[in-house]
């Protein structure tokens, strides 16, 4: 049996991506029951303002979600942060 992958939340070309206040894109796995967006174990994507992104970081710190991908959003363009190099 092949399990289909379903992404909840915003599509990659969602209108939220192009709104003036959007600064972040996050993809995350829901770790606890009670989420309004997805069930535990499901993955979701959201385009967020700075305030909403800070709330997502708090949820991650509390173990409610695990952020798997993050990108900055600048005028609708996704900019992936560069990984820090270790010397």
N, C-alpha and C positions, 0 to 999 in steps of 0.2 A: 504494500500500500504506500503510495506517494502522498506525502502531506504537502498541501499547497501553502506557500508563504503569503500571509496577508499582512499588509502594513496598514495600521489604523491611523487616523488623524488626517493631516494635510498631504495632498498630492505634491509631487515635486514642482509642478507649475501652478500651484494654488494661488489664488488672488492675494492671500495673506503674505506671500513672499514679496510682493511688489508694493505693499503699503508703506507709507512714509516711516512709521514707527518700528518696523521690523528690523531687528539687528542680529538675530541668531536663528539658526536652524539646529534642532536637536533631534536625534533618533534615540529612543530609549526602550528598554524592556521594563514592563511593569512587574514588580516583585511582590506586591501585597494586594490583597483584595480591597475593593472599595473605590477603585479608580473609576471616574465617570467616562474616561476615554477608551480604555481597553481592559480586558480581563488579565488576571495574573498570568504571566508567561508570554503574553502577546507583545509585539513590538509596535511602536507608534512614532510618528514624525510630526513635529510642530514647528511653525515659524513664529518666533516670539519677540516681544519688545524686551528692552533691558530689564524692566521690573519682573516680567514673567519669567525671563531666564534666571534671575536670582531666585525666584520661587522654585524653579526646577532644580537648581543646585541644592537648595535646602531639602527638597524631597529626596534627592540622591544621597545627601548626607544622613538623612533619617532612614535610609534603606528602603524607601518606598519604590524607587525606580533606580535603574542602572543606565546611565547615559553611555551609549555605544558609539555615537558619532556627533560631532559638533562642527559647525561652520559659521563664520561671520557672514552676514548678509549686507552687502553694500549696493544700493540701487538695484536690487533684485539679483545680483551676482553672488554666488556662493564662493567664499574664500576659506579654504581649509588652513587652519593654523599649522605652521611648520613644526615638525617634531624637534625638540631640543637635542642637540648632539652632545654626547658625553666624550670628554677628552681622555 
